Amino acid sequence: MSEPEVTTLRHNPLNAVTETVERLTYADGRTAIRKRLRRPVGASEGPWAASTDPRHWNYWRREIEVYRDEELRAQLKAAGLVLPEAEVVEDGGGAVPKPEGVAGSGSPEAEVVDGGGAVLMLEDVAGLPGTEFGFAEHGALARACGRWQARASGEREWTSRGFLRTYSTTRVVPWELVDDDDAWRQPLIAETWPPGLRRAWRELLANRERLLKLVESSPRTRCHLDIWVSNVIQRPDGEFALLDWAFTGDGALGEDIGNHIPDAVFDLFWPAERQAELADVCVTNYLAGLGEAGWRGDSDVVRRAVLASGVKYAWLLPHLLGRAGLAGHQAYHQDADSRHLYQQRGRALETVAKWCAEAM
């Protein structure tokens, strides 16, 4: 049988766990998504280092466990969410067959791993990608997430703990640039970033520990921890498929929404000028979803967790200051117009700083 056509899909190539993400297209028109996972060998370093610790935020086997979790699959289904169908093979110990019962996906051929990792052969979900969502789709997604997280299953032995803190505080960051006048005089910064952002970011950094503790003390649930437009597809039946479960674990009610909104702007999938409207739609619908599933807690506590979770991006502003002098820039690993990118990110950073100030 002929080899399938292979197309590499947009993903984060910096993550030490992910080797490739590809769409396979077979001669008969069927498709599947092949995601290769690397097993860490020795000490892994860098901001996207992989881990063999099941509680680490970037545990290399976590997605394998997720796709085998039938309870999670059922809970998502009940809320209007979808965990794509998948087959897994590890360590060269077998073959990946066609996912049974998945229309338009899979392959009659086997996928063999040669050791040192695993392959996920995933359903190629058809529908509207999150990068093309309008307010209606964003609201419906947030509502479904609320229904799920009001009743989400507890932790497993492989779910992450302390994601917000460990993800955001273990990076090597040029913090000194926040107080560097020359860094703020760079044309790309001086001409595109809002006045007052420097002062607002200093305040955020001064209260970083307080903000982290605020989120950590909020009501807990099972979170996806990487919900954003590139990890969501709305199927024709209205259900939302959630992709890339690599970080999933303990989080605060509202923490996923606090990630979903800014990430869409930072990578140019949603205009910064309408970020406040998006936040209002998502938070309102998330709270409605919680209520529909029987949650009767304090909505202000959830809103505060959404706002305070912006502390996740404390590292981003100094990182951008350090890269402003480069000849070119990228948004989610694709070339972007530098001036537009920095203008949009500057406005989004201003919103994040306001969120954190409001949360306190």
C-alpha positions as CSV (number, residue, x, y, z in Angstrom):
1,M,0.0,0.0,0.0
2,S,1.3,3.4,-0.9
3,E,2.8,5.7,1.7
4,P,0.5,8.5,3.0
5,E,1.1,12.2,2.2
6,V,2.7,13.8,5.3
7,T,2.1,17.5,6.2
8,T,3.7,19.0,9.3
9,L,1.2,20.9,11.4
10,R,1.8,24.1,13.3
11,H,3.0,23.3,16.8
12,N,5.6,24.3,19.4
13,P,8.9,22.8,18.2
14,L,10.6,24.1,21.4
15,N,8.8,21.6,23.6
16,A,11.2,18.7,24.3
17,V,8.4,16.2,24.5
18,T,7.0,16.8,21.1
19,E,9.0,15.5,18.2
20,T,6.5,16.1,15.4
21,V,2.8,16.7,14.8
22,E,1.7,15.6,11.3
23,R,-1.4,15.0,9.2
24,L,-1.3,11.8,7.2
25,T,-3.5,11.8,4.1
26,Y,-4.0,8.4,2.5
27,A,-4.8,7.6,-1.1
28,D,-8.4,6.9,-0.3
29,G,-8.9,10.4,1.2
30,R,-8.8,9.3,4.9
31,T,-6.7,11.3,7.3
32,A,-5.2,11.0,10.8
33,I,-3.0,13.1,13.0
34,R,0.3,11.5,14.1
35,K,2.0,13.0,17.2
36,R,5.4,11.6,18.1
37,L,6.5,12.0,21.8
38,R,10.0,11.8,23.0
39,R,11.1,10.0,26.1
40,P,13.6,12.2,28.1
41,V,17.1,10.8,28.1
42,G,19.2,12.2,31.0
43,A,18.6,15.7,32.3
44,S,16.4,17.9,30.1
45,E,17.1,21.6,30.2
46,G,15.5,24.8,29.0
47,P,12.1,26.5,29.4
48,W,10.4,23.6,27.7
49,A,12.3,20.8,29.3
50,A,10.6,17.4,29.5
51,S,10.4,15.3,32.6
52,T,9.9,11.7,33.7
53,D,8.2,13.0,36.9
54,P,4.4,12.3,36.6
55,R,3.6,15.4,38.6
56,H,5.9,17.7,36.5
57,W,4.0,20.1,34.3
58,N,5.8,18.7,31.2
59,Y,5.7,15.0,32.0
60,W,6.4,13.3,28.7
61,R,3.8,10.4,29.1
62,R,0.8,12.5,30.2
63,E,-1.1,12.6,27.0
64,I,-0.8,8.8,26.7
65,E,-2.6,8.5,30.0
66,V,-5.2,11.1,29.1
67,Y,-6.3,9.3,26.0
68,R,-6.7,6.1,28.0
69,D,-8.8,7.7,30.7
70,E,-12.4,6.7,29.9
71,E,-13.8,8.5,32.9
72,L,-12.4,11.8,31.6
73,R,-13.7,11.1,28.1
74,A,-17.2,10.5,29.5
75,Q,-17.2,13.6,31.7
76,L,-16.1,15.8,28.8
77,K,-18.8,14.3,26.6
78,A,-21.5,15.1,29.2
79,A,-20.4,18.8,29.2
80,G,-20.3,19.1,25.4
81,L,-16.6,18.6,25.0
82,V,-14.7,15.9,23.1
83,L,-11.5,14.0,23.7
84,P,-10.5,12.8,20.2
85,E,-10.2,9.1,19.6
86,A,-6.6,7.8,19.7
87,E,-4.4,4.8,19.5
88,V,-1.1,4.6,21.2
89,V,2.1,2.6,20.8
90,E,5.1,2.9,23.0
91,D,8.8,1.8,22.9
92,G,8.7,-0.1,19.7
93,G,6.4,-2.7,21.3
94,G,3.7,-2.8,18.7
95,A,1.7,-1.1,15.9
96,V,-0.8,1.7,15.8
97,P,-4.0,0.5,14.0
98,K,-6.7,2.6,12.6
99,P,-8.8,4.2,15.4
100,E,-12.0,2.2,15.4
101,G,-15.2,4.0,14.5
102,V,-13.6,7.3,13.6
103,A,-14.9,8.6,10.4
104,G,-12.4,10.2,8.1
105,S,-9.3,9.2,10.1
106,G,-6.9,6.4,10.7
107,S,-4.9,4.1,8.4
108,P,-4.9,0.5,7.6
109,E,-1.1,0.4,8.0
110,A,0.8,0.1,11.2
111,E,2.9,2.7,12.8
112,V,5.9,1.2,14.7
113,V,8.0,3.1,17.3
114,D,11.7,2.4,17.2
115,G,12.2,2.9,20.9
116,G,12.7,6.0,23.1
117,G,9.2,7.4,22.9
118,A,5.7,6.9,21.7
119,V,3.3,7.7,18.9
120,L,-0.3,9.0,19.3
121,M,-2.4,8.3,16.2
122,L,-5.3,10.7,16.7
123,E,-8.6,11.3,15.1
124,D,-8.3,14.2,12.6
125,V,-11.2,16.3,14.0
126,A,-13.2,18.1,11.3
127,G,-14.9,21.4,12.0
128,L,-14.3,25.0,12.7
129,P,-10.8,25.7,14.2
130,G,-10.6,27.9,17.3
131,T,-8.4,30.4,15.3
132,E,-11.6,31.3,13.4
133,F,-14.0,31.6,16.3
134,G,-16.2,34.6,16.9
135,F,-17.9,35.6,20.1
136,A,-20.6,33.0,19.9
137,E,-18.1,30.1,19.6
138,H,-15.9,31.5,22.3
139,G,-18.9,31.8,24.6
140,A,-20.1,28.3,23.9
141,L,-16.7,26.9,24.6
142,A,-16.4,28.7,27.9
143,R,-19.8,27.5,28.9
144,A,-18.9,23.9,28.1
145,C,-15.7,24.2,30.1
146,G,-17.7,25.5,33.1
147,R,-20.1,22.5,32.9
148,W,-17.1,20.1,32.8
149,Q,-15.0,21.8,35.5
150,A,-18.0,22.0,37.9
151,R,-17.8,18.2,38.1
152,A,-14.4,17.4,36.8
153,S,-12.7,14.2,38.0
154,G,-10.0,14.6,40.6
155,E,-6.3,14.1,40.1
156,R,-4.7,10.9,38.8
157,E,-1.1,9.8,39.7
158,W,0.0,11.4,36.4
159,T,-1.8,14.7,36.6
160,S,0.3,17.9,37.1
161,R,0.6,19.8,40.3
162,G,1.5,23.4,40.7
163,F,1.5,24.2,37.0
164,L,1.1,28.0,37.2
165,R,4.0,28.4,39.6
166,T,6.4,26.0,38.1
167,Y,5.7,26.9,34.5
168,S,6.1,30.6,35.1
169,T,8.9,30.8,37.6
170,T,11.5,28.3,36.3
171,R,12.4,30.2,33.1
172,V,15.6,32.1,32.6
173,V,14.3,35.6,32.2
174,P,16.2,38.9,31.7
175,W,14.3,40.6,34.6
176,E,16.8,43.4,34.7
177,L,15.5,44.8,31.4
178,V,12.3,46.0,33.1
179,D,14.4,48.7,34.8
180,D,16.7,49.3,31.8
181,D,16.0,52.7,30.2
182,D,17.8,51.7,27.0
183,A,15.6,48.7,26.6
184,W,12.5,50.8,26.7
185,R,14.0,53.3,24.3
186,Q,14.2,50.7,21.5
187,P,12.0,52.0,18.6
188,L,9.8,48.9,18.5
189,I,9.0,49.4,22.2
190,A,8.9,53.2,22.5
191,E,6.6,53.5,19.4
192,T,4.2,50.7,20.0
193,W,3.8,50.0,23.7
194,P,1.2,51.9,25.8
195,P,2.5,54.6,28.2
196,G,2.4,53.4,31.8
197,L,3.1,49.7,30.9
198,R,6.5,49.8,32.5
199,R,5.1,51.0,35.8
200,A,2.2,48.6,35.7
201,W,4.6,45.7,35.1
202,R,6.8,46.7,38.0
203,E,3.7,46.5,40.2
204,L,2.8,43.1,38.8
205,L,6.3,41.7,39.5
206,A,6.4,43.2,43.0
207,N,3.1,41.3,43.7
208,R,4.0,38.1,41.9
209,E,4.1,35.8,44.9
210,R,0.8,37.3,46.2
211,L,-0.9,36.7,42.8
212,L,0.4,33.1,42.6
213,K,-0.9,32.4,46.1
214,L,-4.3,34.0,45.3
215,V,-4.7,31.5,42.4
216,E,-3.4,28.6,44.4
217,S,-5.9,29.3,47.2
218,S,-8.9,29.5,44.8
219,P,-11.4,26.5,44.5
220,R,-9.7,23.6,42.7
221,T,-10.7,21.5,39.7
222,R,-9.2,19.4,36.9
223,C,-7.9,21.9,34.3
224,H,-6.7,21.4,30.8
225,L,-4.0,24.1,31.4
226,D,-3.4,24.9,27.7
227,I,-6.8,25.8,26.4
228,W,-6.5,28.4,23.6
229,V,-7.6,28.8,20.1
230,S,-5.0,26.5,18.5
231,N,-6.1,23.6,20.8
232,V,-9.8,23.7,20.1
233,I,-12.0,22.6,17.1
234,Q,-15.8,22.9,17.0
235,R,-17.3,19.9,15.3
236,P,-20.3,20.3,13.0
237,D,-22.6,19.0,15.8
238,G,-21.5,21.9,18.1
239,E,-19.3,19.9,20.4
240,F,-15.8,21.2,21.1
241,A,-12.8,18.9,20.7
242,L,-9.9,19.8,23.0
243,L,-6.4,19.0,21.8
244,D,-3.0,18.8,23.4
245,W,-3.5,17.6,26.9
246,A,0.2,17.6,27.8
247,F,-0.1,19.8,30.9
248,T,-3.5,18.8,32.4
249,G,-3.8,18.7,36.2
250,D,-4.8,20.5,39.3
251,G,-5.8,24.2,38.7
252,A,-8.2,26.9,39.9
253,L,-11.7,27.3,38.7
254,G,-11.3,30.0,36.0
255,E,-7.6,29.3,35.4
256,D,-8.2,27.8,31.9
257,I,-10.3,30.9,30.9
258,G,-7.5,33.2,32.2
259,N,-5.1,31.4,29.7
260,H,-7.5,31.2,26.8
261,I,-8.1,34.9,26.4
262,P,-4.6,36.5,26.4
263,D,-3.0,33.6,24.4
264,A,-5.4,34.3,21.6
265,V,-4.1,37.9,21.4
266,F,-0.5,37.3,22.0
267,D,-0.3,35.1,18.9
268,L,-2.4,37.4,16.7
269,F,-5.5,35.2,16.6
270,W,-7.7,37.8,18.2
271,P,-7.4,41.6,18.1
272,A,-6.1,43.3,21.3
273,E,-8.7,46.0,20.8
274,R,-11.5,43.5,21.5
275,Q,-9.8,41.6,24.3
276,A,-12.0,43.1,27.0
277,E,-15.2,42.1,25.1
278,L,-13.8,38.5,24.7
279,A,-13.1,38.4,28.4
280,D,-16.6,39.4,29.3
281,V,-18.1,36.8,27.0
282,C,-15.9,34.0,28.2
283,V,-16.2,34.7,31.9
284,T,-19.9,35.2,31.8
285,N,-20.5,32.0,29.9
286,Y,-18.0,30.0,32.1
287,L,-19.9,31.1,35.2
288,A,-23.2,30.1,33.5
289,G,-21.7,26.7,32.7
290,L,-20.7,26.2,36.3
291,G,-24.2,27.0,37.4
292,E,-25.8,24.7,34.9
293,A,-23.7,21.8,36.3
294,G,-24.8,22.6,39.9
295,W,-21.9,24.6,41.2
296,R,-23.1,27.1,43.8
297,G,-19.9,28.9,44.9
298,D,-18.9,32.5,44.9
299,S,-18.6,33.8,41.3
300,D,-16.4,36.7,42.4
301,V,-13.8,34.2,43.6
302,V,-13.8,32.6,40.1
303,R,-13.5,36.0,38.4
304,R,-10.6,36.9,40.6
305,A,-8.8,33.6,39.7
306,V,-9.3,34.4,36.0
307,L,-7.7,37.9,36.5
308,A,-4.9,36.8,38.8
309,S,-3.9,33.9,36.5
310,G,-2.4,36.6,34.3
311,V,0.7,36.3,36.5
312,K,1.6,33.3,34.3
313,Y,2.9,35.9,31.8
314,A,5.2,37.8,34.2
315,W,8.2,36.6,32.2
316,L,6.8,37.7,28.8
317,L,7.4,41.4,28.9
318,P,11.2,41.2,29.8
319,H,11.5,38.5,27.2
320,L,10.0,40.7,24.5
321,L,12.2,43.6,25.6
322,G,15.2,41.4,25.1
323,R,14.1,40.4,21.5
324,A,12.9,43.8,20.3
325,G,16.2,44.5,18.5
326,L,16.1,41.4,16.3
327,A,15.6,41.7,12.6
328,G,12.5,39.6,12.5
329,H,9.9,38.1,14.8
330,Q,7.4,35.3,15.0
331,A,3.9,34.7,16.4
332,Y,3.4,31.1,17.3
333,H,6.4,30.0,15.3
334,Q,5.4,31.8,12.1
335,D,6.9,35.0,10.7
336,A,4.9,38.1,11.7
337,D,5.1,41.8,11.0
338,S,7.2,43.1,13.9
339,R,5.5,46.4,14.5
340,H,2.0,44.9,14.5
341,L,3.1,42.0,16.7
342,Y,4.6,44.3,19.3
343,Q,1.7,46.7,19.2
344,Q,-0.8,43.9,19.8
345,R,1.3,42.3,22.5
346,G,1.9,45.6,24.2
347,R,-1.9,46.2,24.5
348,A,-2.4,42.6,25.7
349,L,0.3,43.0,28.4
350,E,-1.4,46.2,29.5
351,T,-4.7,44.3,29.9
352,V,-2.9,41.5,31.9
353,A,-1.4,44.1,34.2
354,K,-4.8,45.6,34.8
355,W,-6.2,42.2,35.5
356,C,-3.6,41.4,38.1
357,A,-4.1,44.9,39.8
358,E,-7.8,44.3,39.9
359,A,-7.4,40.9,41.3
360,M,-5.5,42.3,44.2
